[in-house]
Structure formats: C-alpha cells, structure tokens
Amino acid sequence: MIAIRVDTLCGLGHFMRCKWLALELQCLGEEVVFLVDTQLSHHLTKELGNIHLLPYAKTQIEDAANCVQLFNEQQLIIDKLIIDSYRFDIEWESKMAKHVPSIIAVDDLEREHLAELVIDSKWNAEKTSSRYQSTALESQHFLLGPDFSMLSRAYRNCVQTDRSNKELMFSLGGGGDWKELTEIIRLILETAPEYKVNLIIGPNATSVTKLHELALGHSQLNLIEAPSCLANYYKSCTLFVGALGTSLYELAATKTPALTFSIAKNQENQQAALDDLGHYFHIANLIDYPPEQVLKLILAMLQNIERIHLMRENVAVKIDGEGASRVAKLITSELASSQITQANSNLIESQYQHLTDTITLRRVVDQDINRYLAARNLPNNAWRMTITKDIDQLDHYCWWFANRRDSYVMEVKGKPLLYVWHQLYEIEQQNYLIGGWFAASDDVNFAHAQLVLDWQLKETEQTYPGAMWVAVINKENKFVNLLNQRAGFKSIAGDAKKMAVTQHLFPNASIDDFNFVGKG
C-alpha cells in the first residue's frame, strides 16, 4: 500500500497534484491512502476513496506520531510513503523512516531530504540538474523538471480549441484574496463588454462578496465555484490572468496566452526559465500596480493576441500532460537512476546573417521580449541612456507591442552579445534615422560595437536611401563618442534645424550632458 501525506493547509495545489498521481497509481493496481489536514469537498475526493483526516499537530514530531498511530489503528501496511508539505522536512522524514520502508518527497523549494526519491517539477533552466546537488545523498534519486509535473489526464497532448470566442479567465488557484483584482475586473467589464469573463473561485478564496455583486450587474461575468478540472476553460479562453502556481504547467500544456503574478513564495520564478516554457508575461507584483495600468496591459495583450499565440508555439520545454503517469510508473518500478528534463535547443525562427565566422545577427522577435528588457536595464547600459532609470516591466510590455523600431541582436554561439536598433521618422519632408545599441553581455568590446555600427550604417543606407542620421551621445561615454566619430558622425550644434529635430526626437537629452551629432 502507498500512503500520501499531503499538506492541505499550504494550499490546494499540493492536494491536486497528489490526487492526479494517486489516480495514476490506482490505474497501475496500487492501493492508495491519503492523509490530509482539512476536510475536503466530496467532488474533489470522490475518485480517491481512502482519505483520513489527521488532527492538527504543532510540531513535525507530533505529526509523524499521528501518522504512525493512524497506520497502527487502521492496520495499514505501508510500503511507500509520499510526503508533499512545506511544513514538514527532513526531521519528519527521519521519524517516519523508522516505520515505513520507503519515503518519497514531492518538493519545489530545493530543501534537504532524507527521502530515497525526490520529485521536483520546477524548471530552472540550466540549473535544474543541480538544484539538489549540495544536499543529495549518495543513495538518493531525483526526478527533476516539468516532465514530472503532475497534472490531470485532461492535459495530455491538448489540442488547441478555437479562442476567437472572446473569453477571459481569472484564477487565484484554490484560495487567494480577490480584493485587489476586483477593481481590475470591474474595469474590464466596463471597457471590454464584448468579452465573457470567467472567474475560477477556489474553495479557500476570500473577498468574493463584491464579485457576486458585480456578477448581478454584468451578465458577461461568470463565477465558477471550485471546478475539479480547469482544462476546458484554459483551452477555450483568449487570455488567462492569475496567480502562477500549478497553472504554469497547465497553461503550458494548453498553450494558453497568460499574464500572471505571484501570491506565494513557491510562485517565484526566474523569467528566463518561464520563457523556456513559453510563458513570457509574468509580473510578480502585478496586483500592486494601479488597476488602470493593469487594464492597459491586458487590453494591449488582447489587441496583439495572435502574436502571443505564436510565442506559445515553439518552446524549449514542452508539457505533454504525462507527468503524473510518468511518476507513477517510476514509483512502482525499480528506479535505476535520476531523470532530468532536457530542453530543446534554440527554436527561434529567424534569418541569420554571419558577420564573422562566430558572430551572427538576426532580427529581434517577440520571444526576445524579456531578454531585451533585462539587457536594457543592466547598470552599465542605463547610465548612458537619455532615460537612466530602469524601464518598468509593465511599461515595457505595453511599449513592445506599440514600438516601430527595427531591432536586431548580435549573438555569439546563440548567446546575445548586444542589441542594436534604428527607427525612421519623416519630419518636414525629410527622413531622419535614430538608433542605438546596448550590451547584453560583459564580453562586448570596441570591435563588436564597431562591427555592428558598420553593419547598421550599410543596412540603413540601402533600406532608407537619403535618410539623415541624428544622435545624442552622453559626453562621459568616450567609448561611443569615439566609435561614432570614426563612423563619420559630426556635431550639429551649429545647425538650428537639425538641433530642433534631434531635440524633438530625444526630449530627455540635455545639451549639458549630451553631444548632438549627425551624419548624412
């Protein structure tokens, strides 16, 4: 018999992933018993059957004793014990190891374990394989990465359905406080009444009274109380907005465009790792922004939803919905070694130009959205700009869909080295070009900058013949001042017309701090 001790006080997500694992274990002929902390609704547990409610324990030792007592009273012979809890750690495992032959830990916080098998589906890019390296025992095995994300069978190889029916979906998982989201939802109902809005209200949700009041006045608002599976809602919605927990893998499996935020520690993720899963729009503190700003971003995403759909298509790490089945088969077999999810190589579809044998240049695509921002906000770049403060993440996303730049990235062996851009303006029947570049790596040197500037000037001369270059360069930036002088840029301080145009195009550049130059 396999026992699962799942901490239902830490969130419903823990129970749900263990539920899907238990159902797969049952399909393999295993008898499974659940040990939980709270009374769960029948519609969540009806497929499981053997569930026991444990008394609240103040310490790990006390909870371990309660588990052992229940096993003895129920005369349960446990072969394997699965633990999924943020409250219990190696101390609990060491106590239970005296009473059961095998312990398996489900975790995503990279903690030390005594368990012989640790299952952690979190994707941390190239660091995934080393997440437990410093604490691993010689006898331990690990299942690491999204290949082992335990989802409902409904997510197996999902076929994308028609998303043209204009549906928005909001969810905070099994709980969450809806207070901060309520005003955002109200604004959407009033601003975009053509959209149906589905709110997934978990069994532990709070601040829902005003949502019910909103629903009375807006027929397009649909409150869905504690559904057992969200797959069909994900597959049909135009855009998902909500907390990033288990939803990360569900959204990836259904290729659902999404805007997410964090409401718990385990929902903190490196953006590069989220990008690998096709999840590009995550703002950890989104609900701290003024509702009007959040609305602006949601509307911008809806207006560009086809582009966001395409961003979901080619991903480095795919979610096939087979994770629970995969884990169940490994648990019930003799596990020979650890297994780690592998990412596919760079899947960006773009035409590459070879500037040298090792250096390439390609046009920036939507999948570069977060790398572009991260590079722009590097301290060594920001001080050189006319706007020296960091660009806000929400503002960047809105700008990204509206900007008309021609942007490119120089790469070495697939790794970004620098970004370069230019943009054409027509003012009083004259075409003007402005542009710039910023480093994405500490390895950028003068030769790289010279190489990309030479390419840019030749490219724009062919594409925009007759256009005049104007630029502003921080006076302290000797590197770029020298570079542009070599490229033929000269001061335009004595040309009133060019100065007026340049000041119009660079309103934040002061004459005291910047050199105003032009070419052509």
N, C-alpha and C positions, 0 to 999 in steps of 0.2 A: 504494500500500500504506500502511496505517496501522499504526504501531508504538505499543505501550503499555508504558511503563516504569513498573512498579508496585513499590512498596517492600514486599516481603513480610516484612521484618524489623520493620516498625512495626505489624503486626497483620494478621490475615487479612481483616478488613473491607475494607481497601484493595483487595485482590485480588478479593474477591467483587463489589464494585460495578463494578470494571473488567471483570470477567467478563460481567456482565449487559449492560454497554454493548457489549462485543465481540460478543456473540451477536446483538444488535440490528443492529450494523454489518454482520455477516455476512449477516443476512437482507436487507440492502439491497444485497448484492452486493460488499461491500468485503472485501479480503483483510487479515487482521489478524495481527500477530506480537506475541507477549508477551516481555518481558524481565523476569526475576524474580531474586531473590536467594537463594531457597531451593528445594530440591526439594519439589514439591508432590505430594500423593497423586493417583493416577490418576482417582479418582472426582470430583475437583474440576476436573480439566483435560481430561477425555476429549472434551468437546464443542468444545474450542478448537483442539487440534492443534498449531499452530505456536508452541512455547514454547522459549525459550532461557534457560539458567542463566548468569548473569554471575558473574565472580569478585568476591569482596568487595573493595571499594575504601575506602581510608582517607579519601579526600577527594572532594569533588564533581567536581573537575577530573579525577581519576583515573577516576571512574565514567563521566563523559562520554566520556573517551578509550576506555574499554572498549566503550561503546555504538557509537561510530563504527567501532572495529575490527571488531566483530561485523557491522555493516552491510556493511562492505567485504569481509570474508571470505565472507559468505553471499551477496554480490552483491544485497543488498536495496535497492531504490529506494524510499525513504520519502517520501511526500507530506505526511503529517501525523504528528506525534509527540505522544502524550498522556503527561503525567507525573503520577503520583499518589504523592507521597512527602513525609513530614515532614522527611526528612534533606536533601533537595535543594531549592534555592530559585532565586532569580534568577541566582545565579552559574552554576549548572548550565544553566539555560535560555539564558544568554548564550553559553555554549560550544556548545551544541547548535544554536543558531540559525544558526551558520556552516555547518551541514551538512544541515539539513532546511528545507524551505520554510515550514512552519507548525508552531508549538508550541501545545499546548492544556494548561492546568493544571487539575487537579482538586484542590481545597483546601477546608479549613473553618477555617483559622486566621487568615484575614484578612491574609495576608502580601503583600509587594510582588512583582509578577510582570512578566516581560518578554513572556510568552505573549500571543498575539493574542486568545485566548479563555480566560476563567477560569470554571470551573464550581464553584459553592459552594452546596450544597443546605441549608445551615444556616438555620434560621428564627430571626430576632432581632427579631420584631415589626416595629414601625415603623422600626427601624434597619436592617432588611435591605437596603434600597435604597442605603444609604450606607456599607456595610461596606468598600468599597474606594475610596471617593471620594478620600481623601487621597493615594493612590498611583497611581491609574489614569492610564494614558497615553491620549492623545487617540485613538490608533488601536485601543485595546483594546475588546473586548466582554465582557459578563458575563451568565451565566445564574445567577440568584440565587434561592434559596428552594426549598422542598420540591417544587415542580413538577418539579424536576430531580434528585430523589433516585432513584438508580439501583438498582432492585430487580428481582428475578426476575419473569418473566411470571406466576408463580403468584399475585402480589399484585394483579393487575389486577381492579379492581372486585369485591373479595372479597364473597361472600355469607356472612353470619354463620351459622355452624352451631350446633347445639344445644350449649349449655355446661352443661347440667344433669347431665353425667356425672361431675362432681366430679373434675377433673384440675387439678393444679398443675404449673407448668412453671418450671424454673430454668435460667438460662443466663448464661455469662460471655463469650459470643462465641467467637472462635476460640482464645482462650487463657484466661488468668486463673488465679489461685490459689484453689482451693476450700477452703483450710484454715478460713477464718473462717465460711464458710457451712455447713460440715459439721455443727456443733452445732445450728444453726437447723433444718436438715433433719431431724436426729435428733429434735428436739423435736416437729416437725410429725408425723413418722411415729408417734410415741407418743401425741400429743394428738388428732390428727385422722386415725385409721387408715382412715376411710371414704374418704379422698382418695387417688387414684393420683398419684404424684409422678414426673414425667418430668424427668430431668437431661440437658441437652444438653452433652456433653463435647467441647469443641473439640480439634483436633489438637495444639495447643500448650498444653493445660491442664496444671497442676501440682497436687500434693497430692490425688491422686484415689484413693490406696490405701484410705483409710478409707471412702470412698464405696462401693467394691467390697465392703468388709467389711459395711457397713450393708445393702447390697443382699442379701447372703446371709441376713440375719436378718429382712428385711422384703419380703414378696412384692409389696407395692404400690409399691416403689421400682424405677424403670425407668431404667437408664443407657443413653443413646443416644449412640453414638460418632460424631462428625463427620458428621452428615447433610448432604447437599448443599443442602437447602432446608427451612426451618422453617415454611412457610406452614400446612400442615395441623395442626401442633402448636399454633400460635398460634390458629387458628380454633376448635379444639376445647377449649382449656384454659379453666378457670374463672378462673384468676389467674396472671399471669406475675410472677416475681420474678427480677431480674437486673441486669446491667450495661447502662447506657444508651449504646449506640453506634448502629450501623445499626438496632438493634432499635427505636429511637424511631419510625422511619418504617414498619417492618414492623408494629409494634403499632398504629400509627395506621391503616394500610391495612386491618388485620383487625379493628379496633375492640376490641382485647383489653384488658381491665382489667389494670393493671400497677402494681407497686411496684418502683422502680428506684433505683440508686445509681451513683456514678462510680468508675471504676478507672483513668481516663486523662484527660489534660488536655483532649482534644477532646470529652470527655463532660460538660464543664461547660456548663451552660445557665442562662439566666435563666428563673425559674419562670413569669413571665408569657408567655414565648414557648412554653413547654411547654403551658401552659393553652390556648393557641390551637389546639394540635394535639389537645386532649382528653386530655392526659397530666398528671394532677393530683397524682400521688403519686410525687414524686422527692425522696429524701433523700440528698444527695451522700455523706455519711459513714455511711450506714445500717449497714454491717458493723462499725463501731466501737462500736455500741451493744451492751449485754449481750444475748445471744441470747433471753433470756426477754422482753425488751421488744419485740424484733422479732417474736417469736411472737405477742405480744399484739396488735400492729398487724395482722399477717396474719389472725389469727382475726377481728378486728373488721371487716376488709375483706370476708372471706368471708361474715360474717353480714349484711352490707349490700351484697352483690354486685349486686343488682338496681338499687340506686341508682347504683352505679358504672357499670353498663352504660349507664344513661340519660345519664350525664355524657359518655360517648363519642359520643353520637348527634349533637348539634348542636355543631359545631365551626367555628371561624373559618377554619381552613386544612385542607382535605381532601387526603388522599393517595390518588391513584387508581391507583397502580402503573404508570403510563405513563411515568415519568420517564426510564428508560433508552431507551425508544423515542423519546421527545421529543428527548433529547440527540443520539441517533444521527442523526436526521433533520436537526437543525440543523447538526451537524458536516459532514454530507455535502452540505449545500446552501450557497448563498452567504448567510451571515448578515448581515443588513442592520443590525441594531441589538441592543442588550442587551434581555434579558427578565427580569422580576422577578415573583415570585409575589405575588399580591394576596390580602389577607384579606377575608372577608365581614364585614359589619357586625355589631353586637351581636346575637347569636342567643338570648340568654337569654329564655326564655318565662315571663313573669310579668305580673300585672296592675299597672299603674302608676297611682298617684294623683298628681295635679298639685297641689302645694302653692302654687305660683305659676306664672307663665307659663313660667319656665325651670327651675324646681326640681321634680323628681319624687321619689316614694318608692315603693319596691317591696319585697316580701318577699325576704329573702336565700334563695338557692337553693344547692344543692351546688356549683355551678360557682364560687361565691364563696369557696370554702374557703381558698384561698391568699391572696387579696386581704384577707380578713377578718383572717388572722394577720399579714400584713405591716402592716396599719394598727394593729392592737393593739400591735405591738412597736415602733412609732415612739417615739423618745425622749420626745417631748412628750406622749405618752399614758401611757407606762408609769409615770412618777413619780406620777401621780395615782391609780393603782390600789392596791388593798389588797395585790396581789402585784406588786411593782415590777420584778422581773427579767423578761427576755424569756421568753415562752412557747415551750417546746421544740417543734420541728416534729412529731416523732413523737407527743408527748403531745397536741398539738393535733388531729392526725388521729384519734386514739382518742377524744378528747373530742367531736369534731364529730359522730360517729355516735351518741353517748350523750346529748348535751345536749338539753334540753327547752325551750330559750329560744324566744321569738318574736323573731326578729331581722329588721331592715329596713335598707335602705341608702338614704340620700338622695343623689341624683345631680343633676349639672348637665350637660346635653348628653351624657348617657351616662357621665360620669366620676364615680366615687364621691367624695362630699364628706365624709360621715360615716356611721358605723354606729350604730344605736340598737337596744336590746333590752329586753325585760322578761320576767319569769317569775313564775308564780303558785305559791304554797305554801299548804297548809292546815295550820294548827297550832292544836290545841285548838278545833276547830270554827270558827275564824276564818280567812278568806282574806287572805293578805298578798302584796303585789306588791313585787318588787325590780327594778331596771333600771339602765340606764346608757347612755352613748354615748361614742364616741371618734372622733377625727378621722381621715380618710383623705387629707386634703389640707391644705396650708398656707393655703388660702383660706378655711377655716372662721372665721366671726366670731360675735359675740354674737347677731346677728339670725338666723343659721342655727340656732344652738342653741336660741334662744327659739322659733323656728318648729317645730322637731321636738319640743320638750318639750310645747308646747301640743297638737300633734297626738297625742302619746303619751298624755297625760292624758285627752283626749277619747275616744281609741280604747279605752283600758283601762276607762274609766267605763262605756262601752257594753257591752264584752265581759265584764267582770268586775264587775258592779254590787255594791256593798257591800264590795269588797276595800279593804284599807288599805295605803297605800304606806309603806315604810320604806326608809331610805337612809343611807349613810355618805359623807361628802364630806371630802376632805383639807383640813385647816384652811388650808393655804397656797394652795389653789385658790380665789382670790377670785372668779374668773370664774363657776364653777359654784355657789359658795355664794350669790352674788347672784342668779343665774338661778333657783335653787330657792326662795329667799325670795320672789321675785316670783310664783312659781307656787303659793305658799301652804304650802310645807314649813316646819315649825316644830320646834324642839328637842324631843326626847323624853327628855332626860336625867333628868327627874323622874318618868318613868313606868316603874316597875320591870318591868312585863310587856312593854311594847314594847321596852325596852332588852334584855331577855333574849332576845326573839325576834330582834332585829336582830343581837345578838352571835352568836347561833346561825347566822344566815344569812350573816354576814360574820365568820368566825372569825379572819381575819388583820387586822382593823381594830382598832387600839388607841384607847382613849379620849383618850390624849395627842395623837395625830396626826390624829384624825378627828372631825368633828361628826356626831352621830347625830340624824337628823331623820325626821319622818313627816308624812303627810298623809292625812286621811280618818278 
